[in-house]
C-alpha cells in the first residue's frame, strides 16, 4: 500500500469519526420519535418521470434497527438490480435451494466452506440506437448513433467487514455524422470501478469507509448520479465514509472525477482540475406524522473546486459551495422529490450567489403498482453574470441526471425555469409509459441558454426572447424479465425565441435499446 493511499485512508477514518459524532448527536433528538421503516421498502421514484437512472433492489438489511436501505444514498431500486452493482445484496442465494438458474449460480460463488468468503459476478450488455434531426439544433443532416455497452463486475466479500469490488467496461460507437466521439461513449476498455470497503458496527452504529474508483449517488438525482444515459458510467476517485443508525445517517466524501481515455485501461485517470467533497446527511421522518408515510429529509453541504471553470468568454478558478435540503419519498398516494439549494463561493475573484429550486411531485390514481400517476415538476435555476462583471448568479447542477430536461441533452438547470405536467400509466401487461410536456424559459435574457454539459449555445446571450423551448416527450419501458428489458424514447423540441433568434432549429429525437443484466 502506497504512502498516499495510507494518508487517504487515515483521512477517511477521521471523516468517519466525524460522521459518527454527527450521527450520535442527531440521534439523541430524533431517535425517540422515529420508528424505523422496513429496510426493503423503497419509496416510489415516479416523481422524476422518465428520468430516474436505471437501478435496482438491494436486500433488506439484516440489522432490525438499521437505516432504511432504500435511503442510504446508493441509488433507487427496481427488479432486484442496482445501477451501482455493488449496492446489491445476493446473500440470500447462500442457500443453494434458492438458486433458480445458472445466473443465480454466479451471484453467490462460495470460496470458503462456511460461506463467509464469497464472490458475486455481474454484468450488462446494452444495444442502443439514437436518431437526432438537426443535431446541435443546427440545420444539418440527421445523426445516427449505434451504441454498444458491455461491462462486467466482480464483488468479493471477505467475511462480514471487508469487500473488494472491480468493474471493467467497453463502449462501441458507430453510425452517421458522429463528430468527435467522447471516451464515455466510445472506449476500448476502461476501469469503471475499483475499490475496497471496510465496514463494522460501533456502539450500535453502522460505520464504513470506501476507497478507490466508485459511482456516487448520495444526493438529489438532478445534482449527482452515475448517468446511465452514457455508455460508461460517470464515476469518482477518492473516499467515502458513513455512519448510520435507525433514523439518522451521515456520509462524507472527497472525490476527483474520472477522466476516461479512449484506449485501454492505462489512460483512465482522476481529473486534476476538479475536486468534489462534502457531507450528505439524512433523517427518517416519523411515519406517524403523515399516516404511514415513507419520507426522508436529507441536508447536504458540498464543495466543488474547478481550476478551469468556463463562464462566458472566461476560464478561471471557481470554488462553489452547495448548501441544500432534499425532501423526498411517499406520503400516501403522493410522491415528492424536492430540492432547495443555495450556492455561494467565488469565481475569478467574483462572488457567486445562485439558487436551485427543484420541485417534482406525482399523485397515484388508485391502488396497486400499475395504477396511473399524474404530476408535474416546476424548477428554477438562476442565471446571470456569466457575460460581464460582478456577482455570478449562474446555478450549477454539478454531476446530475443529464437527460432530465432533454433526452437530446439540450438543456440543464442553469439560467432555466421549467414547468412540465406528466402522466405515467400501464396500458396493458408490463408496458409502462410516460408522457410529458415541458415549457422552458430563461431566468434572464442577459445570459445564455445552456446545454446538459454546461456549455452555452453560442450567441444566445446576445438575442432577445425569454422562451427557450416547448418539449414533448414520451418514454416506454417493457421488462420482459427482471434481467431483460426494452426502452424507447421520443422527443420533439420546438425551439423558442431564445434559441431561434440565434439561428437554432427545432429537433426530433428517437431512441431505443435492449438491455440484459445479470
N, C-alpha and C positions, 0 to 999 in steps of 0.2 A: 504494500500500500504506500503510495507516494505521500510526501510531506504535505502538498496542497490538499490532497484528499483527507488526510488526518485533520488538518486545520478546519476543513469544511464540516467534517463530522462533529468536531468539538463545537463549532459554531451552531450546528443543528441541535446538538444536545442542549446548549444554552437556550436556544429558542424554544425547545420542547419544555424545558423547565419553566420558562416564562409563560408559555401557553397553559401549562398545568396550574401555575399560580393564578392565572386569569380565570380558568375554569373553576377552580375551587372557590374563588371569591364570588363569582357569579352564582354558583350553585347554591350558596348559602341563602340567597334571596329568592330563588325560584324553585328549588327542589321540593319544598313543602307543598307547593300548589301545582306542580307539574306532574301529570300522570304520563308515564312512558307510553308512546304509541307503539303498536305492533311493528317490529323491526322490518317486516317484509311488506308492509302496506305502503306502496309508493303513491304519492299524490298524482292527480291527473296532470298530464302535460299538454292538454288541449289549448291552453291559453296562448302559447306561441304557435299558432296554427300553421301547419305546413313547414315549419322552420326548425323544430327541435331536432338536434342531431340524433342519428340512429344510435341507440344503446340498449341496455338490457337489464335483466333482473339478477341481482346477487341474492343468495340465500339469506334467510334471517340470521341475525347474529345469535350465537349460542348463549350469550350473556343476557339474561332477562332484563337487566337494568341498563342495557347499552343504549346509546343514542340511536334513534331510528335510522336504519341502514339507507333508506331512500334519501336521507337529508345530510349525509356526511360529506357531500361535495365531490362525489366520484361519478356524477352523471346520472341521467334518468334511466329508467329500466323498461324493457319490453321483451317479452318472449323468452326469457332465460339467458339473454346475452347482453353484453355491455359494449359500447364503443371502445372504452378502455378495458381491454380484455382481462387485465389483472384484477379488475373490480368484481369479477365473477367468482363464486364460491361453488365448486363442484365436489365438496367433501361428502355430500350425500351419496355419491357413487362409490364411496368406500365399500359399501355393501354390494358385492357382485350381482345380487338378485335385482338390484335397481337399474342395472345397465341393460338398456333395451336393444342396442345395436352396436355395430363396430365403432361408430363415432363415440359412443359413450365410453368405450374402452380407452379412448385417447384422452378422456377428460380426467381420469384418475388412474395413473400408472404407478402402482406401489413399488417403491425401491427398497424400503425396509419392511421386514415381516410384520411389524406392529402397525404399519400404515402411517407412521408419523412423518416419514420422508416419502414424498410422492411428487410426481410430475404431471402437469396439465398442459396438453398441447392445444393450440387454437390456430385459426386461420380464416382468411376470406379471399374469395375470388369475385370480382365485380366487373361486368362488362357493360359499358355505358356509351351512348351516342348523344351528342348535343348538336343542335342546329340553330344558328343565330342569323337573322337577317339584319342588314345594316350594322355589322359588327363595329363596336366602339361608337355606335349611334351616328356613324357617317354613311353617306350614300355609297355603298360598296357591295360587291358580290358576297353572298352568304358564306358564313364559316361553318364547317362541319368538324367536330372533334370526335374521334373514335378512341375511347379511353379504356385501358385495362388496368385494374388494380389487383395485385397479388401480395398478400403478406401472411407470414406465419409467426407464431409466438410460442415460447416455452416458459412455463411458470413452475419453478422448483421450490417446494416447501420443505424446509429442513426443521422438523419439529414445529412447535406452536409459535415460535418467536422470530424465525429467520426465513426469509424467502428471497430468491433471485428471479428476475424477470428479464427476458430479452425478446426482441421483435425485429425481424427483417422485412423490408417492403420493396416492391418493384412496381414501377409505373410505366406504361406504354401509351404514347400519344401519336396518333396518325390522323389523316383527314385532309381538309382543303382550307386554304387561306389561314393557316395556323399562326403566322407571325412567329415571334420568339417564344419557344417552349420553355416555361419556367420549370425548375427542377422539382417542384412539388406536384407537377403533372407528368413530366417525363423523367424517369430516373431508372438507371440500370439496376442499382441495388443500393439500399440505404439502411442504416441502423435507425429504425424508427423509435425504439425504446430500448433502454438497458439500464437497470437499476437494482439496488439492494434495499430490502426493508428490514427493519428491526422493530418489533412490537412487544408490548407487555402490559401488565396491569400494576399500578402503584396506588395503594390506598383506595381501591375500588374505582380508579380512573383508568380508562384505556388510553395508553400513550403509544406513540410510534414515531419513527423517523425514516425517511426515504431519501436516498442519494443516487443521482445519476440522471439519465435522459428519460423523460416521462411526459405523458399528457397531463393536462391540468384543467379542471372544470369547476373549481370551487368559487363560484360567483354567479352573477346573473348571466343567462345564456347569451345575451347580446353584448357582453363585455369580455368574457373569457370562455373558450370552448375549443375542443380539438379540431373543429371544422371538417366534418365528414364530406363536404362538397368537394374538397381537394382529393387528388389521388393519394397523396401521402398526408398523414395527419400532421397538424401543427403541434409542435412539442417544445419542451424546455429542457434546460440542463441546470442542475443545481440540487437543492434540498427542499424537502417539505417535512414539517414535523407537526404533530397533532396531539391533543388531549381531549377526551370525551367522557362525559357522564351521561346519565339517563336523559337529562333535559338541557344540557349546555355543552357546547364544544368550542374549540379554538384551534385554528390551523395557522401556521406561519410558514413562509416560503421565501426563497431567494433564488431567482432564475435568470438565465440568459436564453433567449430563443434559439432554436436550432436553425442553422443556416445550411440548407442542403446544397451539395454539389450535384451534378447530373451524371457523374461517373460511377465509381464503385463506392465501397464503404469508407474509403480513406479520405474523402473530401467532404464529409459531413462534420461540421464544427459548430461550436457555440458562437453566436454573434458577439462581436466585440463592441458594437455601438450601443446596444440596448441592454438594459438590466431592469428586471421586474421583481419587486419584492413587496411584502406586506403581511397583513394578518386578516383572515376571514373567520368570523365567529358565527355562532348560531344558537338560537333559543327555540325550544319547543313551546308553542302556545298551548296552554291548558285546554284540553278538549271540551271541558265543561263550559267554556266561555261562549261557544257558538253551537252547542248541542251536537257534539260528535265530530268536530272539525279535525282536519289534519293540516294545521298551519304552522309556518316557521318564519321567524324573524332573524335575518342574517345581517348584522352590521359588518362593514368591511372598511379597512384603511390600507390603501395600496400606494406604491410609488413607482413610476416609470421614468427611467433616465435614458435619454436618447441623445447621443452626441451628433447625430445627423438628421435632426427633425426638419422637415420641409413645410413651410407655410408661405404662401405667395411665391415670391421670387427668391426667398432667403433660405439658406441651410445653416442651422445653428444648433447649439446645445439646448436641450429642453429637460427640465425636471418638472414632472406633472404629478401632483398628489390627488388621489381619489378618496373622498370621504362619502361613504354611501350606506344605504339601507335597502336591503332586499326583503320583500314580504311576499311569500308565495305559498301555494297549497290549495286545499279544498275546504270549503265551508258549505256543507250540504251539496246542493246542485251547482254551486258557484265555484269556479276555479279562478284563482288570482295569480298574477305574476307582475308585481310592481317593484320598480327600482327608482330611488331618488338619489342622485349623485351630484355633489358639488366638486368641482375640480379647481385646484389652485396650483401655485408654483411659479416658474419663470421660464421664459424663452428669450434667449439672446438679450438678457438684462431687461426684459419686459415682463410685467406681471401677467399671470393667467387667472382669469375669472370666468368659469364656464359651468353650464348646468346640463344634466341629462335627466329627463323625466320619462320613464318607460312604463306605460300602464296598459297591461293586457288582461282581459277577463272574458270568460265564457260562462254560459248557463246551459245546463243539461236539461233537455225537454223529455222527461220521462225517466224510467229506471232501466238499469241494465247497461252492459258495456257498449251495446250498439245503439243506444239512444242518441239522437242527433243533438248537436250543440250549436248554439248561436252566440256570437260575441263580437268584440271589436278590440282593436288596440289603438291607443292615442299616445303619440310620442312627441317629445320636444327635445331638440339638441341645439344648443345655442351656437351662433356664428358671429363673425365679425372680427376685424383686426388682423386677418391674415395678410391683407394687402394694405400696408400702411404702418403707422407707428402707434404707440400707446398700448393699452391693455389688449391682450389676446383673448378673445371670447369664443374661440372655436372649441366646441366639445369634441371629445375623442372617446370611442369605444375601442380599447387597445387591441384585443385579440378575440373579438366576439364572432357571433354567427354571421358569416359574410353573405348569406343568401336571404336574410330575413326580410329585407325591403325590396330585393330584386333577385330573382333566380339568375339574371344575367350579370349580376354584380355591378349594377349601375347606380347604386345608392348606398348610403351609410349614415349613421347618426352623427353627422357634422353639418351644422347650418341647415337643419331639417326639421320640419313639422309634418307629421303624418297622421292620418286618420283612416282606419281600414275596418269596415264591417266584414264579418266572415261567418261561414257556416260549415260544419263538418257533419257528415251523415254516412250511413251504411245502406246503400240502395238494395243490396242483396248479398247473401253469403258473407264472405270475409272482406269484400271490397270496401275500403274506406276512402271517402272522397272529401276534398276540401275546396271551397270556392271563396275568393276574397277580392274585394275591390278597394284599392288603396289610392288615396288622394295625398299628394305630397306638395309642400311649399318650402320656400326658403325662409329662414328666420329673418334674414336681412338681405336685401339686394346688393349691398356693398361687399358681399363676399361671394365666393364661387359655389357651384354645385359640385359635390364630391362623390367619387366612386367608392366601392367597397374597400379598395386597397388604400384609401385615404388621399389619393391624388385628385387634383381638381380637373374638371372639364375645362380645358383651356379657353379663355375668352369669356366664360360665363360671368366673371366678376365685373365685366365691363358693359353688360347689357341689362336692360330693364326686364321686369316680369318676375313676379313672386312665385307663380305656379310652376313647379318642376315637371310634374307628370301625373297622369292617371294610369294606374297599373292594374290590369285584370289578370288574376292568377288562379290556376287550377292545379290540384295535385290528386293523384290516385295511387293507393298502395294496396297491393294484393299479396298477402302472405300465403304462399302455397303450403308451407310448413313453418315451424319456428326457425328453420335454418335457411330456407329458400324463399325469396320474395321478389316482387316486381314493383318498381316505382315509375310513374310517369308524371311529367310536369309540362305545363304550357303557361306562357306569359305573353301578354300583349301590352307593351309600353307605349303610351300615347304622349309624345313629347309636348310639354307645355312651353309657355313663352320663355322661361328661364333657360331652357335648352334650345328651343327653336330659334330664338333671336341670335344665338351664337352659331347657328348653322347645323345644329344636331337634329337627327331624324328620329322618327318612331321606329320600333323594332318588335319582332316576334321571336320567341324562343320556345323550342320544343326539345324535350329530353326524355330519355327512357333508359332504364338499366335493370339488370337482373343480378342479384347478389346471393351468393351462397356462403354461409358462415358455419364453422364447426367449432 
